[in-house]
Amino acid sequence: MRLKIPMPLSFILGQQKKLQKKILKAMPSLPLTAPTRTVRPRKPRTVRTRLIEVTGFGTNPGHLRMLEYVPPKARKGAPLVVVLHGCLQTADDFDKGSGWSALAREGGFVLLYPEQRKSNNPNLCFNWFRPSAVARDRGELMSVRQMIDNACSRHHVDRKRIYIQGLSAGGAMASALLATYPELFAAGQIVAGLPFGAARDAMSALSVMNSGINRTPQEWGDLVRAVTPHAKKMPMVSIWHGTADRVVSVANARATLSQWLDFYGLEEADGRQVMIKGQAAMVWHDAAGKPVIEFCLIDGMGHGLPIMAKRSATAKAGMPYMLEGGISAPTHMNRAILAGR
C-alpha cells in the first residue's frame, strides 16, 4: 500500500514567497504611464473624500476590512458600486488614483471598498488563487457578500443596480464574484485580471499570470456553470487589459473572454466593433439585443487601471498602477451606472 504524504507546509510557504517576489519584481519596473503618453495631472480642486470603515458587518470569514463612501446626494434606491483594489494597494490608494469617490459624489451612488489585510496576504493581494477564498459562502467571497448585504440594508440600495470593478488580483476576485454570485450584480468590470478558476494555489497562480493557461472555451465556461447551475440572472461582463502588461499576461483577458462567451453560448465572430472615446472595443449581445460582454484591449498600456488624468481634476496618473490610457475605465463604467444598465 502506498501512503499519500501531504504537501509540506514549507513547500506551500515557498510558493507563496515566489508569488510575492513575482509581484514585487515586476510591478515597480513598469512605466507609470503608457509609453507614448506623458501628462501632468492637474491639482485636484474638489474637497478630498475620506472613506469610512464599517465594522460588525457580518461574521467576516475572510477577515477583510469594509470601507465605504456615502455621498450627500445618495437617496433611497441609489446604486451600489463595489471596488476591489490590486496588490500593493489600499482602498484609499485606489480611490485617490481612480477618482471613484468623485464620481459617486456626482452620481449619488454608494461606494463600497473591501480591503485586504496584511495578515491575509503580505502584499495586500486578494487570494483569488485559493479555492477556500473564492467559493460561494466561504472565505473572502463571503466577506464581500456580507458587506454588500450590509450596505444595501443600511443605505436602502437598489439591489438591481449593484456593480463591481476589480484591478489585477481584485479583477480576479471580481471574476469569482460574478461567477459565484451572479444574481447580485447588474454588471462587472475586470481590469488586468484573470478568469474564474484559473489557478488553485500559489504555484499555478505564478504560471497563469506569466503566460495564461491552455483550456478550451467549453472548459472555461464549465467552471462558471459548475458554480451557477440554476442562475436566473447573469451580469454584463466588461473585460479590460493592456497589451503591454508584464505582470498579468494579456492571454488572461482572452481566456476571460472565452469563458463568458462560452457561458452565454456566443461565438467570437458574433461580436461587433464599437468605439469608446476613440478606443476600439468589441461588444456581444444576447438574443434579446442586450449587451452582455464587452472586451477592450488598450494598445501599449502596461499593468494598471486606465484613467484620463489629463481631463480629470480627481483621477491621478503617476500613482502606482493608475495609467494614462487615453480612456477611463471608471468613467466608462459610471456611464453604464447612470444609464441604469
MOWO-V829954 format. One record per backbone hydrogen bond with DSSP energy under -1.0 kcal/mol. NH is the residue of the N-H (numbers start at 0). CO is the residue of the C=O. E is the energy in kcal/mol with one decimal. If there is no record, write none. Layout:
nh: <NH	NH>
co: <CO	CO>
e: <E	E>
//
This chain:
nh: <11	12	13	14	15	16	17	18	19	20	21	22	23	24	25	26	29	36	51	53	62	64	66	67	68	73	76	77	79	80	81	82	83	87	88	93	94	95	96	97	98	102	103	104	105	106	107	109	110	111	112	114	119	120	123	127	129	132	133	137	140	141	142	143	144	145	146	147	148	149	150	151	152	153	154	156	157	160	162	163	164	165	166	167	169	171	172	173	174	175	176	177	178	179	180	183	185	187	188	189	190	191	197	204	205	206	207	208	209	210	211	219	220	221	222	224	225	226	227	230	235	236	237	238	239	240	242	243	244	248	251	253	254	255	256	257	258	259	260	261	262	263	265	269	270	271	273	275	278	280	281	282	283	285	288	291	292	293	294	295	297	300	304	306	310	311	315	317	321	322	324	324	328	331	332	333	334	335	336	337	338	340>
co: <7	8	9	10	11	12	13	14	15	16	17	18	19	20	21	22	26	33	67	65	59	114	112	51	110	70	155	74	160	109	162	111	164	122	85	89	90	91	92	93	94	98	99	100	101	102	103	78	68	80	66	64	116	116	120	125	126	129	129	134	132	137	138	139	140	141	142	143	144	145	146	147	148	149	150	151	77	157	79	186	81	188	83	190	166	167	168	169	170	171	172	173	174	175	176	180	161	235	163	237	165	239	194	200	201	202	203	204	205	206	207	215	216	217	218	220	221	223	223	227	185	291	187	293	189	295	297	300	241	208	248	249	250	251	252	253	254	255	256	257	258	259	260	266	267	282	280	278	275	273	294	271	292	289	285	283	283	236	281	238	240	297	320	322	307	308	96	321	318	304	306	322	305	327	328	329	330	331	332	333	334	335>
e: <-1.7	-2.7	-1.9	-2.0	-1.9	-2.2	-1.9	-2.0	-2.1	-2.6	-2.2	-1.9	-2.6	-2.9	-2.2	-2.3	-1.8	-1.9	-2.7	-3.0	-1.7	-2.7	-2.0	-2.3	-2.3	-1.7	-3.3	-1.6	-2.1	-2.6	-3.0	-2.7	-2.7	-3.6	-1.1	-2.4	-2.5	-2.4	-2.2	-2.7	-2.0	-1.8	-2.6	-2.3	-2.1	-2.8	-2.2	-2.4	-2.5	-3.0	-3.5	-2.5	-1.3	-2.0	-2.4	-2.0	-1.5	-1.6	-1.1	-1.7	-1.7	-2.0	-1.7	-2.1	-2.5	-2.5	-2.0	-2.4	-2.4	-2.4	-2.7	-2.6	-2.2	-2.5	-2.2	-1.1	-2.4	-2.1	-2.7	-1.4	-2.6	-2.1	-1.9	-2.5	-2.5	-2.3	-1.9	-2.0	-2.1	-1.8	-2.5	-2.6	-1.9	-2.6	-2.5	-1.7	-3.1	-2.5	-2.8	-3.2	-2.7	-2.8	-1.3	-1.9	-1.9	-1.5	-2.4	-2.3	-1.9	-2.3	-1.9	-2.2	-2.9	-2.8	-1.1	-2.5	-2.3	-1.1	-1.1	-1.0	-2.0	-2.7	-2.9	-3.0	-2.9	-1.8	-2.0	-2.1	-1.3	-3.0	-2.0	-1.6	-2.0	-2.2	-2.2	-2.4	-2.4	-2.0	-2.6	-2.3	-1.9	-2.3	-3.1	-1.7	-1.5	-2.3	-2.8	-3.3	-1.8	-2.5	-2.4	-2.2	-2.5	-2.6	-2.0	-2.8	-1.5	-2.5	-2.6	-3.1	-2.6	-1.7	-3.0	-3.0	-1.2	-1.3	-2.0	-1.0	-2.1	-2.2	-1.9	-1.0	-2.5	-2.2	-2.3	-2.4	-1.7	-1.3	-2.0	-2.7	-1.8	-2.2>
//
